């Protein structure tokens, strides 16, 4: 059986927070791994994940129509990562971000 099944998604669309927390818990680690590989920053990764799950909760009425929740989730994560990275298009902001990564990585 694939997770999440239709029953979990239905419960979430009905506003079941426990079912939503189960969904978040199940996908948090894979989402975190993806985000940290790309963003190279744990806090930025957590921010992206939180934003995506908040969006999913806000738009939960559409969840049952999703054929593949995992694909939907990771597409949203990728899009949110790009949004997060756009913040660093300004040269000063980008340099601050690079400096932060270097400090965190011990370089």
For each residue, the residues with C-beta under 8 A, 3 or more apart:
1: 5
2: 5
3: 8 26
4: 8 9 12 23 26 69
5: 1 2 8 9
6: 9 10 64
7: 10 11
8: 3 4 5 11 12 19 22 23
9: 4 5 6 12 13 63 64 66 69
10: 6 7 13 14 64
11: 7 8 14 16 19
12: 4 8 9 15 16 19 20 23 57 60 63
13: 9 10 60 61 63 64
14: 10 11
15: 12 60
16: 11 12 19 20
17: 20 21
18: 21 22
19: 8 11 12 16 22 23
20: 12 16 17 23 24 57 60
21: 17 18 24 25
22: 8 18 19 25 26
23: 4 8 12 19 20 26 27
24: 20 21 27 28 53
25: 21 22 28
26: 3 4 22 23
27: 23 24 30 31 70 73
28: 24 25 31 32 49
29: 32 33
30: 27 33 34
31: 27 28 34 35 49 52 73 74 77
32: 28 29 35 36 42 45 46 49
33: 29 30 36 37
34: 30 31 37 38 74 77
35: 31 32 38 39 44 45 46 48 49 77 81
36: 32 33 39 40 41 42 45
37: 33 34 40
38: 34 35 81
39: 35 36 44 45 48 81 84 85
40: 36 37 101 104 105
41: 36 44 45 97 100 101 104
42: 32 36 45 46
43: 46 47
44: 35 39 41 47 48 84
45: 32 35 36 39 41 42 48 49
46: 32 35 42 43 49 50
47: 43 44 50 51 84
48: 35 39 44 45 51 52 77 80 81 84
49: 28 31 32 35 45 46 52 53 77
50: 46 47 53 54
51: 47 48 54 55 80
52: 31 48 49 55 56 73 76 77 80
53: 24 49 50 56 57
54: 50 51 57 58
55: 51 52 58 59 76 80
56: 52 53 59 60 63 73 76
57: 12 20 53 54 60
58: 54 55
59: 55 56 62 63
60: 12 13 15 20 56 57 63
61: 13
62: 59 65 66
63: 9 12 13 56 59 60 66 69
64: 6 9 10 13
65: 62
66: 9 62 63 69 72
67: 71
68: 71 72
69: 4 9 63 66 72 73
70: 27 73 74
71: 67 68 74 75
72: 66 68 69 75 76
73: 27 31 52 56 69 70 76 77
74: 31 34 70 71 77 78
75: 71 72 78 79
76: 52 55 56 72 73 79 80
77: 31 34 35 48 49 52 73 74 80 81
78: 74 75 81 82
79: 75 76 82 83
80: 48 51 52 55 76 77 83 84
81: 35 38 39 48 77 78 84 85
82: 78 79 85 86
83: 79 80 86 87
84: 39 44 47 48 80 81 87
85: 39 81 82 88
86: 82 83 89
87: 83 84 90 93
88: 85 93 94 97
89: 86 93 94
90: 87 93 94
91: 94 95
92: 95 96
93: 87 88 89 90 96 97
94: 88 89 90 91 97 98
95: 91 92 98 99
96: 92 93 99 100
97: 41 88 93 94 100 101
98: 94 95 101 102
99: 95 96 102 103
100: 41 96 97 103 104
101: 40 41 97 98 104 105
102: 98 99 105 107
103: 99 100 106 107
104: 40 41 100 101
105: 40 101 102
106: 103
107: 102 103
